[in-house]
Amino acid sequence: MRVGSIVIDTARPVAVQPWYEVVQQTLKRNDVKLVTYVPDKVFTPLIKNLHADQDFLTFPAAREEEALGIVAGAWMGGRRGAVLMQTSGFGTIPNVLASLVVPYQVPAIMFVSERGTLGEFNLGQALVCRTMRPVLESLAVQTHTIARDDELEFIVDRSIKQALATQAAVAFILSPLLTGGKVFEA
Amino acid sequence: MRSAVASYDNAKVVNRFELTKRLVAKLRNEEAVIGGIGNTNFDLWSAGHRPQNFYMLGSMGLAIPIAFGVALAQPKRHVIALEGDGSLLMQLGCLTTIAAQKPANLTIVIMDNGLYQITGGQRTPAAGTADYVALARAAGLSKCAWAGDEEDFEKLIDVALAEGGPTFIAARIDDKPGVGTTDRDPVQIRERFMIGLGVRKKV
């Protein structure tokens, strides 16, 4: 349903607190205050709010591999960071996961906005989406697909703590069920 | 000082290991050094292991982003990325990120022989055509120079360490392979590095 320029997705319940505020607060609580990203439409409110929050250092990288290199270096230097990317961005990072993040035991914290499913209109996105979970599984990277508001904080908070404690990367795939995804009119 | 006039065309072709030894000899404040995949980290290792050295085993092109991350985490420590020209080509965009963020404690050193030396000496697509210092300047890095010769390289390093950056230094090097081989244990490399940076305590 469209009201003026705003698309209202009547199929989704309204959360008490938007997902992007929960992610921001949970990162902050876990002292993950360096965020680098290659942008995604769905992540727009999160990126905007992180930039506006003086507690965070937030900036774009030119490529997702680069963003992972930056947070890997930062973590080795004692500063925690996270990377935001789109599904297609994930498709560019398997080499870095396999040759840097996993073998060096770097607790990279990754948020992926899931495209390619639940109403995707771009076949290119739909196909790259299918490569994501098999890659993560083959590298034994802890992966959570988050679809529900009421599970978001628990999953992100506990999994960041686990990643740091066990020095193992974690990928949060934020489903359109959580974020609303990229809406189009068929 | 030749750096004022050094260019790709008049820069002396020098040796990677020789430059790396000269660089390491100048490090007196526990500066962190990230060696890129292959010969840059082999020569860094061969110049004498330091606790603040990090050696990549893969992730071609990420020496500069890793060094940038360390520089963000430890702003009082100078961090140096040693990278090859072929590796830089893999991740040229990172120069724009660094130019935008302006980490004063970061120096980038590019060893340019126009070759993928380690895979059989094939020419890079940029060999003899692209000017990496000009690319860095166009990316927004104002402190960038070709090293005219070994002494000029040392002077450029002195300035980078004393005045801060970010600084981009490129040197034309010969086609010699690295002189040794780094021990390839990633967890050991990472743990030693974190101890060297004071993030971990040696037990």
Interface residues (C-beta under 8 A of the other chain):
Chain A: L34 L57 F59 P60 A61 A62 R63 E65 E66 A67 L68 G69 I70 V71 A72 G73 A74 W75 M76 G77 G78 R79 G81 N95 V96 A98 S99 L100 P103 Y104 Q105 V106
Chain B: A32 I34 F54 M56 L57 G58 S59 M60 G61 L62 I64 P65 I66 A67 F68 G69 V70 A71 L72 A73 Q74 R77 Q91 G93 C94 T96 T97 A100 Q101 P186 V187 I189 R190 F193 M194 L197 G198 V199
